[in-house]
Amino acid sequence: MKKIFLNETDIPTHWYNIVADMPNKPLPPLNPKTKQPAGPDDLSPIFPMGLIQQEVSAEQYIEIPDEVRDIYKIWRPSPLYRATGLEKILDTPAKIYYKYEGVSPSGSHKPNTAVPQAYYNKQEGVKSITTETGAGQWGTALAFACAQFGLNCEVYMVRISYDQKPYRKVMMNTFGAEVYPSPSNRTQAGRNILEKTPDTSGSLGIAISEAIERAVGDENTKYSLGSVLNHVLLHQTIIGQEAIKQLEYAGDYPDVVIAPLGGGSNFAGIAFPFLKNNLSEGKTTRFIAVEPASCPKLTRGKFMYDHGDSAGYTPLLPMYTLGHNFRPAAIHAGGLRYHGASVLCSQLLKDNLIEAIALQQLECFEAGVIFGKSEGIIAAPEATHAIAQVIREAKQAKEEGKEKTILFNLCGHGFVDMAAYDDYFAGKLNDHEIADDIISGNIEEIEELQPQA
């Protein structure tokens, strides 16, 4: 392990907006009733105008408010490491680097967007924010951010993760948030699901519906999303911008950039600033988004308009999706159990500017153990998906006898995910296969949502 430092003055002053450089601009979100492009009025009941403006912006760079940068200084710049221990154990000619976001207050990359989202809500007089969370990393990050700005925070946590990861709930409570297992009896969306499937393990789509319903019902409350939307991905680009500067100090540049993809913010954060150099400077870096085989929207889903939530409260988004009614297996990587991918990542995949691969959870946990032994960091289950693909790339470099520089985003630590590792060592985890007819059936259900040609 070799650490590459930056100073506080190296924290980016602007977020990078890849929309400005995309050869094919993303399709607009649609009002589900009219099938016409959604405007600010469609989004204003749930988001503050400052974030709506970022959501629709095509400016290349957007300035980071000083108040946000001051809070970023608690943990940013995050360290970049050369994974010399992993290189040695793999006996590979590849050079492996990782950007470690586990140093943040919540232990993941999520505060990079939670802090600005809380800031813009506070600026517009919002009193409370509702949200969903899968594995609990996003809910923890928003709870922390709300505490910095004196806002109330209400979190709907996917039931399986609520049960599997009790200490995430404790972290959120410690930061001042109220946390409820989803689906719950607090919303009509939750009650409808419980009536149909009372033993459901829940999903991010359901939790999003509950959080939005709560926000729309109170004029002093707004909703906050931890991934998928353009402004969320925008905020995360500080990761890649810092990594570019750190690799300049190391005299290196990546041949391949790898990150997990649940909704897209993790992947976008590390990849988009480097992808800018492909688009504008002729660089040829490969970008690989890694998803779980149990929720394979990028590799087996379809590019089409779909809701971001299960109840159909959100605008229709053009994305790779498994259908908003898809129920993923109850894997431990709860942050990757989402039916769709971000509009930006979906368009870039459609244009063959990024790649996608789906991996089974046993291979990912095995990779996490190898990484823990060699680098001394226990990775979150989500992050092990990136590590598993890194190991594949490093082994390929060895087989081909070629040098290769690999960069990946170690998006969070697994210190409150030890039950997942315990299940792995006890042989309780399984790989999951999804039948084609299940995916095609879910896709058929949303065909009626598509706009007429």
N, C-alpha and C positions, 0 to 999 in steps of 0.2 A: 504494500500500500504506500503510495507516494502522493502527498497532498499538494495541490496547486492553489495558492492563496490569491485573493483579491482584497482590496480595501473598501471601506464604506463609500469612498468617492467613485468607485467603479460600479455601484448600483445604477442600472440604466435610468435615464431621466424620462424616457418615453417607452410606451408599449409599441410593438410592431404589428401592423395590420396587414396580413397577407392578401386581403381582398384587392389591395391596390396593385398587386403584381400577378394575380391569377390570370392566365390566358383566357379562361372561360369563367366569367363571373358566376357566382352562385345564383340559382333560381330564387325568387322571392318566397317568403312564407305566405300562406293563403289563409284568408278568413274561411273557416270550415263551412259556414252557412252560404256565403256568396260565391266561394271559390275564386274570389278576386284577391289581388295582393293585399296583405295585411299592412295597415299603417299604424302610426303612433297611437291613434285612438283605440286600436284593438289591443295594444300592449300596455297602455297607461293604467288600467285597473290593477295590474300586478307588478309593474316595474316603474321605478322613478325615471323621469325624462333624461337624466344624465346618462343612464345606462342604455336607454332606448336609442339615444343619439349615437352611442358607440356601436350598438347592434347593427345599425344601418349605414355606418360610416364606410367610405372608401378611401379615407386619408391614410397615407402610408404609416405615419407615426402619430401617436396621440400622447400628449404630455401627461406624466404621472403627477398628481397633486403632491405638494410638499408634505401635507399631513400623512399621506399614504406612505411616502418614502421614509418618513421618520419612523413609522411603525415597522416597515420592512427592515430597518436597521437592527431590529431585535435579533434577526437570524440571517439576514442577507448581507453580503453575497454568500450563497451557499457554497460549500467546498466542491471542488472537482478532484477526483482521485485517479491515479494510474493504478489499475488492478494488477499489480505485479505478482501478488500471491495467487490470484486466479490464473494468470498467464503461466505461472510455474507449474501449477497442478495440472493444467491442460497440456503443457509442453507444446505450446503453439507459437508460431512466428508472429501472430497477430498482437498488436498493441491494443489494450482494452482500457477505456476510461469510463468513469461513471460520475454523473452529477448527482450529489446526494442531497435530496430535499427533506430527509428525515430529521434535519436539525431544527425545523420550525416548531413553534409552540404546540401544534397539534400532531407533529410527527410525520407530516406529509407535505406535498406541494400545494394543498388546497388553500392555505391562507393567502397565497399570492393573488387570488381573486376574491376571497372572502373579505379581506380588509377594504379594497376599493368598493366592493358592493355595499358594505356597511356604511362607508363614507358617503357615497352618493345618496343613499337613503336618508342618512342623518341630515345632509344638506337640504333636503326637500321636506323636512319636518316629519318624517315617518317615525312612529313610536315603536313598532314591533315588526319583526320579520319572521315569516314561516318558511320552512324548507323541508326537503326529504333528505335521507341519507341511506346509503347502502351498507357498506362496511362500518360506517361511523366516522370516517376521516373527514368527510365534508361537513357533517353536522358539528363535529368538534371544532373545525376551523371557523365555521360561522359563529358558533357560540363564543369563541375567543374574540373574533372581530367585533361582535355586537357588544361585548364587554368593554372594548376599547372606546366605543362611542356612546355608551349608555343606552343601548337599545334592548328591548325584550326579544327573546329568541325561542321559537317553538319548532321542535324537530319531530318529523315522522320517520321513524327508523324501520326499515324492512324487517318484518317479524323474525325471519330466520337469523338475521344478523343481531337483532335485539337479544335473541336467546343465546347465540353463539359467542357474542362479544360483549359481555356485561360491563367490562371496564371502559369501553367506549362511552357507554351511557354515563358512567360515573365521571368521566372526563368532561362530558358536556354539562352535566349537573354542576360540576365544580366551577365551570366558566359561567354558570348562571342560567343555562337553558332548561326548558321543560322538554322532556323526551317521551314519545308515545310509540308503542309498537304498531306497525301498519300492516294490514288494515285495522282500523280502530272503529269504535262506535261513536267517535266525535264528529264524523262527517257522513253525509249521505253516500258519498262514493265508497267509503269504508264499509258502511252498513250493507250496501248492495253486494259487495264482494263477499262479506261474511255470511250473508244469507244464502248465496249460491255455493260457496266453498268455505265452510267454517273452519276447516283444518288447513287452509292455505298457508304457505310459507311466505307469502307476500312477494312484491316486486317493486323495483324503482318506479315503474309506471304508475302503480297504485299509490305509492307514497307521494308522488308528485301531484296526483289528483287531489289527495287529501290536503296537502299544503296549499295548493292553489285555491281550493274551495274555502279554506279558512281565511286566506288573504282577501279574496273578493268580497267576503261577507263583512269586512271591517274597513272603514275608510282610513283608519290610522295604521293599517297593516299592509305591507307589501310582501311579495314572494321573492325568493332568491334561489337560483339554480347553480349547482356546483360544476356543471360541465355542459357540453352540447352546444350552447348558444355562442354566437360570434364574440360577444363582449367578454365571455368567460375565457375563451381561448386566447383572446387578445391579451388579457391580464397575465396569462401564464408565460408569455413570450420573454419575460425577464430571464427565464431559465436558460433558454438557448442563447440569448444575447450575452449573458455572463459566460456561458461555456465557450463561445467563440473567442472572447478575450482571454480566457484561461488557457485555451489550446494555443493561442498565439504566443503566450509566455512559454509554453512547452515546445514551441516550434513544430506543431503538428496540426493536422486537419483530418476529419473523419472520412473514411470511404463509405461507411454505413452508420446510420443513426437508428436506434431501436428504442421503442417504448411500448408499454401496454396501452390498450385502447378500450375504455369502457364507453364513455360518451365522446371523448376526444381531447379533453383539456391537457392531460398528461402528455400525450403524444405531440399535440400541437406546441406545447410549451418548449420542448426540447428541439422539435424538428423544424418549425416554421422559419426561424431566423436563418438556419442553414439552407432551407429550401429556397429562401430569397436569393441566396448566392447561386444556386442552380439556375434560377429563372433570369437573373440579371447579370451574372458574371461567367456563366458557362461552366460552373462546377458540375461534377457528375456524381455526387453523393447519392447513395441509395437510402431510402427511408422505409422502415418496416414497422408496421403497426401490428401488435400481437394481441389476439383476443382468445378467450377460452373456447374450446371446442363445444362446450355446452351452451354457448350463446354466440353463434357465429354469423353475426349480421353482415360483416364485411365479406366473408368468404362464401357464405351460402344464402345471404339475404338478397333482396332486390332493391334497386334504386327506384324509389317512388315517393309520392307524398304520403305522410303518415302523421298521426298525432304523437307528441312527445310523452303523453301520459295515457293511462288505461281508460279513464272516463271520457276522454275526448274534450277536455277543457282547453287545451293549448291550440294555437294555430297549426295548420298543416305545414310540415317541414319537408323539403326535398332531401331525402337521405337514404342510405342503405338501411333496410329495416327487416325484421322478422315478423312485423305486425305488432301493434301496440297491445294486443291481447296475448302475446307470447309469454309463457311462464317458464323461465329458465330453471334448471336444476339448482338445488340448494348447495352450491359449491362455496368454499370458504372465501374465495376472492369476490366478496360481495360487491365491490366497487366496479366490477366488470360485468355484472348481471343486468345489462340494460339492452332493450330490444332494438335500439337504433343508434346510429353514429351521427356525429355533428354534420351540419350542412357543408361546412368547409372541408372537413376530412373526406366526406362522401364525394364531393365534386372532384377533389384532387385524386382520389382513387379511381373514379370514373375516367379521368383524363390520363391515367397511368403515370402520374407524377409521384405516387407513393405505392407501396406494396402492402399486402396484408397476409397474415398467416394465423391459423387457429391451432392451439396446442392443448393437450390434455393435462389435467391438473396433477397427475402423478409425476409426469416428467418435470413439471414446473416446481413442485416441492422438492424433488431430488436435486434440481438445480439450486434451489434456495439453500439446501443443506451444504452443497459443495461450496457455495459462495460464503456461507457463514464460517465454514472451516478455514477457508483461504483468506478471507478479507476481514473477518471479525465483526461483521454486521449481520444481524438477523433481519431479513427483508420481509416486508409485508407480502401476503399471498399474491396481491396484484402485481407487485414488482418482480416476483419470481417468474412471471411470464416473459418479461424482457430478458432476465438472466438466462432462461432456457434457450431463447433464440440466440443470445450472445454465444453461448456454449456451442450451439450448432454452427454458427459462423466461424468461431475459432477453430473448431475441429475441421471444418472444410478448408480453412487456410493451411492447416497442417497437412492435410491430404494432398493439397495442390502445391505445397511448398512455396506459398506466396505470402509476402508480408501484407498486412491489412490493418488499418486503424479503425477500431470499433468504438463508438460512443453510445452509452445508453443512459436512460433516466432512472435512477434508483429513487422512485417517487415517494417512498416512505419506509419507516422501520416496522418490524412486526412484533414489538415488545408487548402489545396488548392483543396479539393474535396467537399466543402460545398454545391455546386450545387446538388451533388448526394444525400446528406442528405435532402436538400430542396425538391427534387423530391419525396423522400421517405415520408416525412411528408405531402406532398401535395397529396399523393395517386396516383402519376403518374407512379410508378414503377410496373412492372408485373413480375410474374414468367414465365419461358419459357420451353416448352416441344418440343423436337425434334423427329419427326417421324422416326421410324426405317428405312423406305425406303430411307430417305434422307441420313442417315449415310451409309447404305449399298451401295447406289448409288455412293457416294464419294469414298468408299473403292474399288468398282469395277473399278473405273477410274485409280487406281494406281496398279492394278494387273499386268499390263504389265511391271512395273518397277522392278518386283521381279527377282532376279537371278535364273537361271535354276538349278535345283537340280543335 
